[in-house]
Amino acid sequence: MRESSNEPDRLPNAPHPRETLALVGHARQERSFLDALRSERLHHAWLLGGPEGIGKASFAYRAARFLLASGDPLARAGSVESLAMPEEDPATRRVMAQSHPDLHMLRRTVKPDGKGVTSNIPVDSVRRVIDRFGASAAEGGWRVCIVDSAEDMDRSSANALLKLLEEPPPRALFLIVAHAPGRALPTIRSRCRLLTFDALDEGAVAEAGRLALERMGSPFDASALMRAAALADGSVRRALTYVSPETLALVEAVRARLDALPGVDLTALLALAEDVAGRAGESDFAIMIDTIQSWLAAHLHAHAHAGAARLAPLAEVWEKLGRAAREVETYNLDRRPLVISMFHDLSEAVRRSRAA
């Protein structure tokens, strides 16, 4: 099995987006980008918007490889149907090795002491990219900057990047991954072309997951992958997180409790609370919170037509859940009471929502 590096924007035991050569389910987005290239009016900044884990960063690196390969990308765009570049292409290999001089990445980084990662994209990293874009391209062609993600920029970092977006040098491309593009600074949004990405269907999630696991040489159970894809709400990242037998069993247990709401099986709930308690349950607790939030998001989306009165109780419990989870992590509190109270709050929210 291939080793995976410990990078903050990489899922353990999965290929990094720069190493992901296949793109599943986003043909429309590729056509839009290629059409812009063919028109010779490629916008200098693209906001790649959509749910987390569906392939936006993989698309960004795919576009970068296409532009940075030798030859004229505008001419190449006229004779192809996708942005795919062969793995043996020199630019592809250098992008995967993080050694291409004209590809710049803005992302959270490992702290100088090696203990953990930064909570956001440091403004100093943005300033270094600004300096590099102030000089000529190392290879005389295009320069590409990938920001992964917009949510990881604080106001200082975003304002520093804005200066570069306002006065971009020739043949410069900025690809900004945004899980919630509406929350990006309005001034950044106004200087970008928005390219939206939709959550994948179950079949596409399973196919993308299979390709990722095979690329890593990871053994997997095809039936477990299909079950994980069905629970992933369109996210390949979430399916790859769920695919291990232990995690899949936990997610299915949480979903069973959620789907039974407003009913609450106290015995099953106590067993779930024990599973995520203690130091050994930290990762399981995070998976549980993610599963509940995913379920709530899907529920809110499915009933968006129902009106504010029905949605308000679920939105309120979403806010309360996120706040309580942060407090448990910050103050190292016992997770068991939170699990019990959380499901009782969810039960009441579902009951109120149905009664509205």
Secondary structure, DSSP 8 states (H G I E B T S, - for coil): -------TTS-TTS--GGG-----S-HHHHHHHHHHHHTT---SEEEEESSTTSSHHHHHHHHHHHHHSSS-HHHHHTT-SS----TTSHHHHHHHTT--TTEEEEE--B-TTSSSB-SS--HHHHHHHHHHHTS--TTSS-EEEEEE-GGG--HHHHHHHHHHHHS--TTEEEEEEESSGGGS-HHHHTTSEEEE-----HHHHHHHHHHHHHHHT----HHHHHHHHHHTTT-HHHHHHH-SHHHHHHHHHHHHHHHTTT---HHHHHHHHHHT-SGGGHHHHHHHHHHHHHHHHHHHHHTGGG-HHHHHHHHHHHHHHHHHHHHHHHHT--HHHHHHHHHHHHHHHHHHHHH-
